[in-house]
Amino acid sequence: MQWEVVIGLEIHTQLATQSKIFSGSATTFGAGPNTQASLVDLGMPGVLPVLNQEAVRMAVMFGLAIDAEIGQHNVFARKNYFYPDLPKGYQISQMELPIVGKGYLDIPLEDGTIKRVGVTRAHLEEDAGKSLHEEFNGATGIDLNRAGTPLLEIVSEPDMRSAKEAVAYVKTIHALVRYLGICDGNMAEGSLRCDCNVSVRPKGQTEYGTRCEIKNVNSFRFIEKAINTEVRRQIELIEDGGKVIQQTRLYDPNKDETRAMRSKEEANDYRYFPDPDLLPVVIEDSFLNDIRATLPELPPQKRERFQAQFGLSVYDASVLASSREQADYFEKVVSIAGDAKLAANWVMVELGSLLNKQGLEIDEAPVSAEQLGGMLLRIKDNTISGKIAKTVFEAMATGEGNADEIIEKRGLKQVTDSGAISAVLDEMLAANAEQVEQYRAADEAKRGKMFGFFVGQAMKASKGKANPQQVNELLKSKLEG
């Protein structure tokens, strides 16, 4: 039987406010346990929550960026459940009237196409604390530093049909919240976490299958692996005559398996009701207009502009626009070098490889945009070849200076004097007289393959400094002659 996968995602985005959503406690990552938990966060009797306006502004920014309906009258509710890291016995969230309603995201796929994924809603809520098991023998520690941290939970429609599409969607959200400056996107620190709702159904069936939710997946790689693992589990279960039970599961990356955590709750299990301590939030048109005026150029618009302005492919434009810092770096290089395609290649390939090896973000790059742009100018004016440029780039990365300084210091200037190149070629051809005779006796097809040998020998003889185009032209003339 052919199966179709149906995926919907819930992404918990930690908003980059300086204080919590209902108290003045700090939200800095890495503080000592329970050092950033106030009486409000601890749920002490008699304390009252006060809404952080900055969290509201950030949620509205996101809603406007995805062309969503903004709930200008939205309400906070109490979601009641018991857990040791939830001292109040309830979580303040939003249920019936969220701050962000229906919207959509256009996500770029690997084949260059764009897919539209619906966003059902995005609502504000407070985070719970954290249970710590590893450090306590036979006991559990509770750290309430995260309690009250502002979250924007973004709920998608079940529009994704593969793990790769799901990862593309999460990457698009990740880029967007960083562009907007509302979240640092640090998945390792829990700033962006994903719950994956996965089901399968026979191809052609319109009714959804029974879904399972995989909780708190915190890397792009694990999202893809967790979904694929759960899909295999569900298909094998059904094909063996079993039934999928709706439940919450956890993904274990070490064993590459999902395991049951608890049966899936329904909304009525939480006994939602409006929080009596918080008034409804009324967002005025003037507030919306002020935020709309501050929105930056967003990834879809930047991607389209890069295609139109620079003639880049959908894939290249998507990669370069994937983060605000990378897009700014690329545009700075282009402004200096004046060649977008050359700049795109060096930023994505050489610089990308360097950053991956050293585990750095682009804003930590050891080669600045000004340095790279200056080096590309030397390629364009034939001062250095593309091959020598790699040597120059490596030297810039280790702090030897800019391209001009390195070229001068190391004597890497490309030889463009036809007479000098001709002399090198004559010497090289004389040393390979037998191969020259074989070349001249060969047919056209064989000559094409043999020509590369002579080019390689010529570049070796010139220590890579001879202009490759001139080498090709002069070599062809000498061999044909």
Residue pairs with C-beta under 8 A, 6 or more apart in sequence:
1 202
1 239
2 202
2 203
3 200
3 201
3 202
3 203
3 231
3 235
4 161
4 200
4 201
4 202
4 203
4 205
5 161
5 162
5 163
5 198
5 199
5 200
5 227
5 231
6 158
6 160
6 161
6 198
6 199
6 200
6 201
6 208
6 209
6 211
7 158
7 160
7 161
7 162
7 163
7 165
7 166
7 196
7 197
7 198
7 227
8 155
8 156
8 157
8 158
8 159
8 160
8 197
8 211
9 155
9 156
9 160
9 166
9 169
9 170
9 194
9 195
9 196
9 197
10 153
10 154
10 155
10 156
10 194
10 195
10 197
10 213
11 153
11 154
11 156
11 170
11 173
11 192
11 193
11 194
11 195
12 127
12 151
12 152
12 153
12 192
12 193
12 194
12 195
13 62
13 151
13 152
13 153
13 154
13 173
13 177
13 182
13 183
13 191
13 192
14 27
14 127
14 149
14 150
14 151
14 183
14 184
14 190
14 191
14 192
15 21
15 54
15 55
15 58
15 59
15 150
15 151
15 152
15 182
15 183
16 58
16 181
16 182
16 183
16 184
17 27
17 52
17 54
17 55
17 58
17 150
18 26
18 27
18 54
19 25
19 26
19 27
19 52
20 26
20 27
20 38
20 40
20 41
20 52
20 126
20 148
20 149
20 150
21 51
21 52
21 55
21 92
21 124
21 125
21 126
21 148
21 149
21 150
21 151
22 40
22 49
22 50
22 51
22 52
22 92
22 126
22 148
22 278
23 38
23 40
23 41
23 49
23 50
23 148
24 38
25 36
25 37
25 38
25 40
25 41
25 148
26 36
27 36
27 149
27 150
28 36
29 186
29 189
29 191
31 145
33 132
33 141
33 143
33 145
34 142
34 143
34 144
34 145
35 145
36 145
37 129
37 144
37 145
37 147
37 148
38 148
39 47
40 47
40 48
40 49
40 148
41 87
41 144
41 147
41 148
42 87
42 144
42 147
43 87
43 88
43 89
48 277
49 92
49 275
49 277
49 278
51 76
51 278
51 281
52 150
55 124
55 150
56 99
56 124
56 281
56 283
57 287
57 291
58 150
58 152
58 180
58 182
59 99
59 100
59 122
59 124
59 152
60 70
60 99
60 100
60 283
60 287
60 288
60 291
61 180
61 182
61 291
61 294
61 295
62 100
62 122
62 152
62 154
62 176
62 177
62 180
62 182
63 69
63 70
63 99
63 100
63 101
63 103
63 122
64 70
64 288
64 291
64 292
64 295
65 176
65 180
65 295
65 298
66 100
66 103
66 104
66 105
66 119
66 176
67 103
67 104
68 100
68 101
68 102
68 103
68 104
68 119
68 122
69 100
69 101
69 102
69 103
70 99
70 100
70 101
70 283
70 288
71 97
71 98
71 99
71 100
71 101
71 283
72 282
72 283
72 284
72 285
72 288
73 97
73 280
73 281
73 282
73 283
74 94
74 97
74 98
74 99
74 123
74 124
74 280
74 281
74 283
75 94
75 95
75 96
75 97
75 274
75 280
75 281
76 92
76 93
76 94
76 124
76 274
76 275
76 278
76 281
77 92
77 93
77 94
77 95
77 96
77 272
77 273
77 274
77 275
78 90
78 91
78 92
78 93
78 272
78 273
78 274
78 275
79 90
79 91
79 92
79 93
79 95
79 125
79 270
79 272
80 89
80 90
80 270
80 271
80 272
81 89
81 90
81 91
81 269
81 270
82 89
83 128
84 131
84 140
84 142
85 128
85 129
85 130
85 131
85 142
85 143
85 144
85 147
86 128
86 129
86 147
87 129
87 144
87 147
91 125
91 126
91 128
92 125
92 126
92 275
92 278
93 123
93 124
93 125
93 126
93 153
93 272
94 123
94 124
94 125
95 123
95 267
95 272
96 272
97 280
98 121
98 122
98 123
98 124
99 122
99 123
99 124
99 281
99 283
100 119
100 121
100 122
100 123
100 152
101 121
102 118
102 119
102 120
102 121
103 118
103 119
103 122
104 116
104 117
104 118
104 119
105 116
105 117
105 119
105 169
105 172
105 173
105 176
106 114
106 115
106 116
106 117
106 172
106 300
107 114
107 115
107 116
107 117
107 165
107 168
107 169
107 171
107 172
108 114
108 168
108 172
108 303
108 314
108 315
108 318
109 115
109 164
109 165
109 168
110 164
110 168
110 315
112 313
112 314
112 315
113 314
114 314
115 159
115 165
115 168
116 159
117 156
117 157
117 159
117 160
117 165
117 169
118 156
118 157
118 159
119 154
119 155
119 156
119 157
120 155
120 156
120 157
121 155
122 152
122 153
122 154
122 155
123 152
123 153
123 155
124 150
124 151
124 152
125 151
125 153
126 147
126 148
126 149
126 150
126 151
127 146
127 147
127 148
127 149
127 150
127 151
128 146
128 147
129 142
129 143
129 144
129 145
129 146
129 147
130 142
130 143
130 144
130 145
130 146
131 140
131 141
131 142
132 140
132 141
132 142
132 143
133 140
133 141
135 141
146 190
152 182
152 183
154 173
156 169
158 197
158 199
158 208
160 166
160 169
163 223
163 224
163 225
163 227
163 228
163 231
164 224
166 196
166 223
166 224
166 227
167 220
167 223
167 224
170 194
170 220
170 223
171 220
171 322
172 299
173 192
174 185
174 187
174 192
175 299
175 321
175 322
175 323
176 298
176 299
177 183
177 185
177 192
178 184
178 185
178 323
178 324
179 296
179 298
179 299
179 323
179 324
180 295
180 296
180 298
183 191
183 192
184 191
185 191
185 192
186 192
187 193
187 218
187 219
187 220
188 218
188 219
190 218
192 218
193 216
193 217
193 218
194 216
194 217
194 218
194 223
195 213
195 214
195 215
195 216
195 217
196 213
196 214
196 217
196 223
196 226
196 227
196 230
197 211
197 212
197 213
198 211
198 212
198 213
198 214
198 227
198 230
198 231
198 234
199 208
199 209
199 210
199 211
199 212
199 234
199 244
200 209
200 231
200 234
200 235
200 238
200 244
201 207
201 208
201 209
209 234
209 244
210 243
210 244
210 245
210 246
211 244
211 246
212 230
212 234
212 244
212 245
212 246
212 247
212 248
212 249
212 258
212 264
213 247
213 248
213 249
213 264
214 226
214 227
214 230
214 249
214 250
214 251
214 258
215 248
215 249
215 250
215 261
216 250
217 223
217 226
217 251
222 251
222 253
225 251
225 253
225 256
226 251
226 258
229 251
229 256
229 257
229 258
230 249
230 251
230 258
233 257
233 258
234 244
237 243
237 244
238 244
245 263
246 263
246 264
247 260
247 261
247 262
247 263
247 264
248 260
248 261
248 262
248 263
248 264
248 265
249 258
249 259
249 260
249 261
250 258
250 259
250 261
251 257
251 258
252 258
252 259
296 324
297 305
299 321
299 322
302 317
302 321
302 327
303 314
303 317
303 318
303 321
304 317
306 312
306 316
306 317
306 320
306 321
306 327
306 340
307 313
307 314
307 317
309 340
310 317
310 334
310 340
310 341
310 344
311 340
311 341
312 320
312 340
312 341
312 344
316 344
316 348
319 348
320 326
320 327
320 330
320 344
320 347
320 348
321 327
323 362
325 361
325 362
325 363
326 347
326 362
328 369
329 347
329 362
329 365
329 369
330 343
330 344
330 347
330 369
332 369
332 370
332 373
333 343
333 346
333 347
333 369
333 372
333 373
333 376
334 340
334 343
334 373
335 373
336 369
336 370
336 373
336 374
336 376
336 377
337 343
337 372
337 373
337 376
337 377
337 380
338 377
338 380
339 376
339 380
342 376
342 379
342 380
343 372
343 373
343 376
346 372
346 376
346 393
347 372
350 390
350 393
351 362
351 365
351 367
351 372
354 360
354 365
354 366
354 367
354 393
354 397
355 361
355 362
355 364
355 365
358 366
360 366
366 396
366 397
366 398
366 399
367 393
367 396
367 397
370 402
371 396
371 402
371 403
372 393
372 396
374 402
374 403
374 404
375 384
375 389
375 392
375 393
375 396
375 402
375 403
376 389
377 403
378 384
378 389
378 392
378 403
378 404
378 407
379 385
379 386
379 389
382 414
382 416
382 467
383 407
383 413
383 414
384 392
384 403
384 407
384 412
384 413
384 414
385 414
385 464
385 465
385 467
385 468
386 468
387 459
387 464
387 468
388 412
388 414
388 464
388 465
391 410
391 412
392 403
392 406
392 407
392 412
395 401
395 406
395 410
396 402
396 403
396 406
400 406
400 409
401 409
406 412
407 413
412 465
413 465
414 465
414 466
414 467
415 421
415 424
415 462
415 465
415 466
415 467
416 467
416 470
418 470
418 474
421 462
421 466
421 467
421 470
421 471
421 474
422 474
422 478
424 458
424 461
424 462
424 466
425 458
425 471
425 474
425 475
425 478
426 478
427 461
428 454
428 457
428 458
428 461
429 436
429 454
429 478
429 479
432 454
432 457
435 450
435 453
435 454
436 479
438 450
439 447
439 450
439 451
439 454
439 479
440 479
442 450
451 475
451 476
451 479
454 475
454 479
455 468
455 471
455 472
455 475
458 466
458 471
458 475
459 466
459 468
459 471
462 471
